[in-house]
Amino acid sequence: MALSDVDLTVNLYTEGDKFFDLLKAAIRDWQGGWGHERERAGYALELYRRSLETLRSHLEEARARAEGGFFTEQDQRILNQTEEKLAYWEKKLAEIRKQED
């Protein structure tokens, strides 16, 4: 029996806070460790960056669609909340990167 790829899907809107917090903790724990731990920290950091890029891209697309059509107060509120979350996690990424230096 051969191993195959396993895909994992994380809903960054509903589970993003837990996901980013988990990655942040892993990065901080492993940054100063042994070589294999630093490798794990690097991988977690890359997942963190890619996830932020995905969230940012989704927000841009959602805003463009919403502004191009029916755009309710609730739509605006959801987009604003998501933008606030994105800004928060980008700030946390900057703090983690400062700790690397």
Secondary structure by P-SEA (a helix, b strand, c coil): ccccbbbbbbcccccaaaaaaaaaaaaaacccccaaaaaaaaaaaaaaaaaaaaaaaaaaaaaaaaaaccccaaaaaaaaaaaaaaaaaaaaaaaaaaaac
